[in-house]
Amino acid sequence: MAFQLNGKPINIDKPYTTAEGVKYANLRNHAIREQLGVVEVPDEPTYDQRFYWGVDNPKLLDDREESDEEGNPLYVKTYDPVSESMVDTTERLVTKGLKSQWVAQVKQTAGSLLAQTDWMVIRKAERDVAIPNSVALYRADVIVEADRLETAIKACESVEALIAVVGAQNWPKA
């Protein structure tokens, strides 16, 4: 719970001085808070900003091809130096949904984890120097987890299901 005095938030654990100069070490005492007019207010509802715009307002789950108010498709624009204006390309304008964003994140995480040992793969290809079994197993585990997550993310039919998948990431340790 939060506290307010005259409609403004107040920290009851910090020292407080009234307009008349009366000093309090803190406002934890209920009687003092009541005397000063400090009121307890409920905390604002919380939500995960990675998945929601606000309370009970989930972000777009799937990609969406955009269109104007009349339903006409929108296209990516590019600058045309001849006409000195923006012109449509042939590429449709697409707003990426949460699934696309999280699949990209999984790919980036897997790439970062694999990058640490890529030099061993290159060394194997160029000079036929063996990759240690522990490294080969680790790399395989990273790929398996990335594939598992991508498949699970693409299969999600709700934001809640996506949150469960993202919360169950199990990347291997090096």
N, C-alpha and C positions, 0 to 999 in steps of 0.2 A: 504494500500500500504506500501511497505517496501522501504528502501533506502540503497544504496551501494556507497562506495567510493573506487575506485581502485579495484572493484570486490569483496569487502568485506562488509558485513552488517554493518550499522552504525545507532545508535540511535540518531535521530535529536533532541530529548528532553534533552539530556545530554550535559554537557560542552565538548568542543572539542578544542584541541591545535594542530596547524599545526606543521610540521617538522621544520619550521622556528621560532617557538615559539609564533606565534600569537594565542591568546586565544579568544574563543567565548563561551558565556554563554550557547548557544544552536544553533542549525542549522535550526530553524523553518523558517527563512527568505529565501524566494525563491532565491533572488538575491545572497545571501551569498553562498547558496548551489550550485548555478550555477557557481559562481566564483571559488569554490573549486573543482568542478567536481563531486559533489554528484548527483547521478541519482536515479530516482524513478523506482522501478521495481515492477511488479505485484506480489501479494502474491501467494505462492504455493497453488494449489488446495487442499482442505481439504477433508477428508473422515473419516468415523467412523471405527476405527480399530477393533471394535467388529465384524463387518460384512464384511469388505473389507481388502484385502492385500495391495491395493493401489487404486489410482483413477481408476474408472471403472474396477476394478478387484475383483469381489465378492468372498468370501470364499465359500467352498463347502456347499450346502444347505442340501442335503440328505446324509445318511451314504453310504460309498462305500467299497465293498469288494475288497481288493487289489490283483493285479496279477503282475507277472514279465513281461519283455519285450515281451516274446513269448505268453503271455496270460494265463500262468499256474497260478493257484491260489496260493496265499501266505498264510502261516499259522503262528500262534504265535509260537515263539521258546522258549524253556526252556533248562536249563543246565542239561546235563546227566553226572553224576559223573563217570559212568562206562567207557564211551568213552572219557570223559573229553572234551566234545564239546557241541555245541548248536544243538538241534534237534527239528524238527517240532512236534507240538502237533496236535490234530485233530481240534483245534479251528481256524477258518478262521481269518485272519488279516483284521480288519475293521477300516477304518478311519471314525471317528465320524464327522458328518456334523453339521451345525448350529442348525438344528431342535433338534437333540439329545442333544446338549449342552444347548440349552435354556429350553428344557423340564426338564433337570436335575437341572438347576438353579431355575425353578419354584418349583420343588419338594423340593429343599433345602430351599427356602424362606418360603414355606408353613410349612415345618417341623420346622423351626426356630420360626415362629409365633405361631404355635400350642404348641411348647415345653414349652412356658411360662405358659400355663394352664394345661399341661398334669397331673400335680400332683392332680388337682381337679378330673380328670377322674379316676385316680388310687384310690383316696380317696373314690369316689362313688362306685367303684367296690369292694374295700376291706371292707369299713365300712358303705356303703349305706348313705353317707352324700351327700345331694343334691348339684348339680352344679347350681350356680346362672344362671337365665335365660339370663342375659346379656352376660355371658361367653359362654353359649351354643349357643346363636345366633352368637356371634363373631366367634366361632370355625366353625359353619356351613357356615358363610360367607367366611372364609378363604378357606374352602374346595370347595365351589362353584367357587370362583375366580381361584383357582388352576386348577380345572377341565375345566373351560372356556378357560383359557390360553393354557393348554395342547392341547385341541381340536383345537383351533385356530392355534397354532404353527404347529401342524401336518398337517393341511389343507393348509398351505402356499405353493404357487407354485413359489415364487420368493423371493429374498432377500429383495426387497422393501416391499413386503407384510409382511414379518417377522418383518421388522423394524417397520411397522405400528402396528402390534400386540404387540410387546415388548413395544412400546411407549404408549400403551393404558392400561398398567397394572393398576389395581384399587384395591389394597389390602386394606382390611378394617382396620380401626384404632381401637386399643384396648380401 
